[in-house]
């Protein structure tokens, strides 16, 4: 995978496979501290200590469609190659939290990619799951953080029986997500 957003999509789909009812995705771009941090946290089945210890091994997977699981090992290697790290915390019955950090300015850091498209894909593909997304950005000289929050639950309630696949609904969601992410990535000018 060549984009961080695609890795987050893969991890979020693992959350769905683990029976999660709520998935919290977060991205923080810290230009002052030169870090990019991302997290996927779910309330799914969690992992046993043995599975947690082996999850970074490419020859360990819970999938039945193939014998290798490259997502976590590749993301871990990419983070470590860019002065970062990957951590996974999980308890059976309590869910899993995957966090990854990169040096933001590292020449080999993969781009964040289409994070708005990733969130849209998850919301449309798995409408029964509550998707929370927070994107924050800190710029040098800013007095605070730029922040964009998305929660699909109020949208789902407002839609009622209207399908997410309706063109007007898709366009609305795409614009909401793209505008939110683009807006948070603009420095705040302090007068």
C-alpha positions in Angstrom: 0.0 0.0 0.0 1.3 3.4 -1.0 -0.8 5.6 1.2 -1.4 5.8 5.0 -5.1 6.1 4.3 -5.2 2.7 2.6 -3.5 1.2 5.7 -6.1 2.8 7.9 -8.8 1.3 5.7 -7.3 -2.1 6.0 -7.1 -1.8 9.8 -10.6 -0.5 10.0 -11.9 -3.4 7.9 -10.1 -5.7 10.4 -12.1 -4.0 13.1 -15.3 -4.8 11.2 -14.3 -8.4 10.9 -13.7 -8.4 14.7 -17.3 -7.5 15.3 -16.8 -3.8 16.2 -19.9 -1.7 16.5 -17.9 1.6 16.8 -14.6 2.5 15.2 -12.7 5.7 16.1 -10.1 6.8 13.5 -7.8 9.8 14.2 -5.1 11.6 12.4 -2.9 14.3 13.8 -0.4 16.2 11.7 2.0 18.1 13.9 4.1 20.3 11.6 5.8 22.0 14.6 6.9 18.7 16.2 7.4 17.1 12.8 5.2 14.1 13.5 2.3 12.4 11.8 0.2 10.2 14.1 -2.7 8.0 13.2 -5.0 5.7 15.3 -7.7 3.1 14.7 -9.5 2.1 17.9 -12.5 -0.3 18.0 -14.8 -2.1 20.5 -14.5 -5.5 18.7 -13.5 -8.9 20.0 -9.9 -7.9 20.7 -7.0 -10.3 20.5 -5.5 -12.9 22.8 -2.0 -12.2 24.2 -0.6 -14.8 21.8 -2.3 -13.3 18.7 -1.2 -9.8 19.8 2.4 -11.0 20.1 2.3 -12.5 16.6 0.3 -9.8 14.8 3.3 -8.1 13.3 4.5 -11.3 11.7 3.5 -11.4 8.0 2.8 -15.1 8.3 0.2 -14.6 11.0 -3.4 -13.8 9.8 -6.9 -14.5 11.0 -8.2 -14.4 7.4 -9.3 -17.5 5.7 -8.8 -16.2 2.2 -5.0 -16.1 2.3 -2.2 -17.4 4.5 -0.3 -14.2 5.0 -1.3 -10.8 6.6 0.9 -8.1 5.3 -1.0 -4.9 6.4 0.3 -4.5 9.9 3.9 -5.7 9.1 4.2 -3.4 6.1 2.8 -0.4 8.0 5.2 -1.1 11.0 8.2 -1.3 8.6 7.2 1.9 6.9 6.8 3.8 10.2 10.1 2.5 11.5 11.9 3.5 8.3 10.6 7.0 8.9 11.7 7.4 12.5 8.3 6.3 13.8 6.7 3.3 15.4 3.6 1.2 15.5 1.9 0.0 18.7 -1.1 -2.3 19.2 -3.0 -2.6 22.4 -5.8 -5.2 22.7 -7.7 -7.2 25.2 -10.1 -10.0 24.5 -13.7 -8.7 24.6 -12.5 -5.1 24.9 -11.3 -4.1 21.5 -8.1 -3.1 19.8 -6.2 0.1 19.4 -3.5 0.5 16.6 -1.3 3.6 16.7 1.3 4.6 14.2 3.7 7.5 14.0 6.0 8.9 11.3 8.4 11.7 11.1 6.2 14.0 9.0 9.0 15.5 6.9 10.8 12.2 6.3 11.6 11.9 2.6 10.4 8.2 2.6 7.1 8.8 4.4 4.2 7.7 2.3 1.6 10.3 1.7 -1.5 10.5 3.8 -3.6 9.9 0.7 -7.3 10.3 0.2 -8.4 10.1 3.8 -11.8 11.6 3.0 -12.4 8.9 0.4 -11.3 6.2 3.0 -13.8 7.5 5.5 -16.5 7.7 2.9 -15.8 4.1 1.8 -16.1 2.8 5.3 -19.4 4.7 6.0 -21.0 3.5 2.8 -19.7 -0.1 3.0 -20.6 -0.6 6.7 -23.5 1.7 7.5 -24.5 -0.1 10.7 -21.2 0.8 12.4 -20.6 4.1 14.1 -17.7 5.7 12.4 -15.9 8.5 14.3 -13.2 10.5 12.6 -11.1 13.3 14.0 -8.4 15.1 12.0 -6.2 17.6 13.8 -3.3 19.7 12.5 -0.8 21.8 14.4 1.2 24.4 12.5 4.2 26.3 13.8 3.0 29.7 15.2 -0.6 28.5 15.6 -2.2 29.2 19.0 -4.1 25.9 18.9 -5.1 23.0 16.7 -7.2 23.0 13.6 -9.7 20.2 14.1 -12.4 18.5 12.0 -14.7 15.9 13.6 -17.1 13.5 11.7 -19.6 11.2 13.2 -21.9 9.2 10.9 -24.5 8.4 13.5 -26.4 11.8 13.4 -26.3 11.6 9.6 -27.7 8.1 9.5 -30.5 9.1 11.9 -31.3 12.1 9.7 -31.4 10.0 6.5 -33.9 7.5 7.9 -34.8 5.2 5.1 -32.8 7.1 2.5 -30.0 5.0 1.1 -26.3 6.1 1.4 -25.9 5.1 -2.2 -28.2 7.9 -3.4 -26.1 10.2 -5.6 -27.1 13.3 -3.7 -26.3 11.7 -0.3 -22.9 10.4 -1.6 -22.1 13.9 -3.0 -23.1 15.5 0.3 -20.9 13.1 2.3 -17.9 13.4 0.0 -18.1 17.2 0.1 -18.5 17.3 3.9 -15.4 15.0 4.3 -13.3 16.6 1.7 -14.1 20.2 2.8 -13.5 19.2 6.5 -10.1 17.7 5.8 -9.0 20.5 3.4 -10.1 23.1 5.9 -8.2 21.7 8.8 -5.0 21.4 6.7 -4.9 25.2 6.2 -2.8 27.2 8.7 -4.8 29.6 10.9 -3.5 33.1 10.4 -3.2 35.0 13.7 -3.6 38.7 13.3 
